[in-house]
Amino acid sequence: MMSAAPSADEIVEMLREEGLAELPEGFPVDGDLFAAGMDSMAVMQLIVIAEERYGAVIRPEDAGRENLGTPAALAGLIGRRLA
């Protein structure tokens, strides 16, 4: 488990590795993950993975588009929620 917050680029890689979103090469760190196909099931998986990989505690109230909508926003959220 990592203790440092991931970069937005690392988030893009993690989403690809875990199969949560089909992101094209060069997907921008401020690109819309929901427009790229991430759905509510993927969000639930993403929360579990963020907790397992990074030790971040993601609360239900964190699970909105403002925190999970882009790789950059997600990296920021994980950084704020590191246990």
Buried (B, 14 or more C-beta within 10 A) or exposed (E): EEEEBBBBEBBBEBBBEBEBBEBEEEBEBEBEBBEBEBEEEBBEBBBEBBBEBBBBEBEEEBBEEEBBBBBBBBBBBBBEBBE
